[in-house]
Amino acid sequence: MDRVGVITQSPDASGAERQGQVVFIVQGKPREPEGIVKVTKATREDALQAANDFLNQGMPFVTIVADGRVYTVEEFALTIINGED
């Protein structure tokens, strides 16, 4: 199981609040001034893949919000290599 990225509260299908959903926020800043692109992912591996996709699209600044921190892609990859879940 992944450690806490960002804990959110969201309604389930019945409208009741669910607590404790873990999400990882991946942010990419393009060279053009149109602003930051953000996506959320449920696992570390998916977040790392999304970050790599942003880098492959030419976004020079990519970060991942997880574990109460803001990581560079390289720092975040080390959390997977070092077995932080």
C-alpha positions as CSV (number, residue, x, y, z in Angstrom):
1,M,0.0,0.0,0.0
2,D,1.2,3.5,-0.8
3,R,2.1,5.9,1.9
4,V,0.1,9.1,2.2
5,G,0.5,11.5,-0.7
6,V,-2.3,13.9,-0.1
7,I,-5.4,12.7,1.8
8,T,-8.6,13.9,0.3
9,Q,-12.3,13.7,1.2
10,S,-14.7,12.9,-1.6
11,P,-18.2,11.7,-1.7
12,D,-18.8,8.1,-2.7
13,A,-21.7,7.0,-5.0
14,S,-24.2,7.4,-2.2
15,G,-23.0,10.9,-1.4
16,A,-21.3,9.9,1.9
17,E,-17.8,11.2,2.6
18,R,-14.9,8.9,2.1
19,Q,-11.8,9.7,4.1
20,G,-8.2,8.5,3.6
21,Q,-8.0,8.3,-0.2
22,V,-4.3,8.6,-1.2
23,V,-3.4,10.7,-4.2
24,F,-0.2,11.9,-5.7
25,I,-0.2,15.3,-7.5
26,V,2.0,15.6,-10.5
27,Q,2.7,19.1,-11.7
28,G,4.3,20.2,-14.9
29,K,5.3,23.7,-15.9
30,P,5.6,24.2,-19.7
31,R,8.0,26.8,-21.2
32,E,5.1,28.8,-22.5
33,P,3.2,31.0,-20.0
34,E,-0.1,29.1,-20.1
35,G,0.4,27.8,-16.6
36,I,0.9,24.7,-14.6
37,V,-0.6,21.3,-15.7
38,K,-1.7,19.1,-12.8
39,V,-2.9,15.5,-12.7
40,T,-3.6,13.2,-9.7
41,K,-2.5,9.5,-9.5
42,A,-3.4,6.8,-7.0
43,T,0.0,5.0,-6.9
44,R,3.7,6.0,-6.8
45,E,4.4,4.1,-10.0
46,D,1.5,5.9,-11.9
47,A,2.7,9.3,-10.6
48,L,6.3,8.6,-11.7
49,Q,5.0,7.6,-15.2
50,A,2.9,10.8,-15.4
51,A,6.0,12.8,-14.4
52,N,8.1,11.1,-17.1
53,D,5.4,11.8,-19.6
54,F,5.5,15.5,-18.7
55,L,9.3,15.5,-19.1
56,N,9.0,13.7,-22.5
57,Q,6.5,16.4,-23.6
58,G,9.3,19.0,-23.0
59,M,8.1,20.4,-19.7
60,P,11.3,21.6,-18.0
61,F,9.9,21.8,-14.4
62,V,8.1,18.7,-13.1
63,T,7.3,18.0,-9.4
64,I,5.3,15.5,-7.4
65,V,3.5,16.3,-4.2
66,A,3.6,13.3,-1.9
67,D,4.3,12.4,1.7
68,G,3.7,16.0,2.8
69,R,6.6,17.1,0.5
70,V,7.3,18.4,-3.0
71,Y,9.7,16.2,-4.8
72,T,11.6,16.5,-8.0
73,V,11.1,13.6,-10.3
74,E,14.6,12.3,-9.4
75,E,13.9,12.5,-5.7
76,F,10.5,10.8,-6.1
77,A,12.0,8.0,-8.1
78,L,14.4,7.3,-5.1
79,T,11.3,6.8,-2.9
80,I,10.3,3.9,-5.1
81,I,13.8,2.5,-5.4
82,N,14.3,2.7,-1.6
83,G,11.0,0.9,-1.0
84,E,9.0,3.6,0.6
85,D,5.4,2.6,0.3
